[in-house]
Amino acid sequence: MPPEHRPHQFDLFVSRDGAKIARTPRWQALPVEVRQVLTQLMARLILDHADRGHAPDEDDVCHDS
């Protein structure tokens, strides 16, 4: 049986060649307002994705160049 393809979670703080380009900010170090907004945005993203109930549209797919 062929290995199952798993989606890859990319790191926003690493360049394509793997070099570290920035330190990942500590959640606790972010201002409360920023954490609240990010939490709301992530919740909306997850709920919107769950509401779709289907594969991503062509516009939603990231194409590496």
Beta strands, then each sheet from edge to edge (+ up, - down):
end
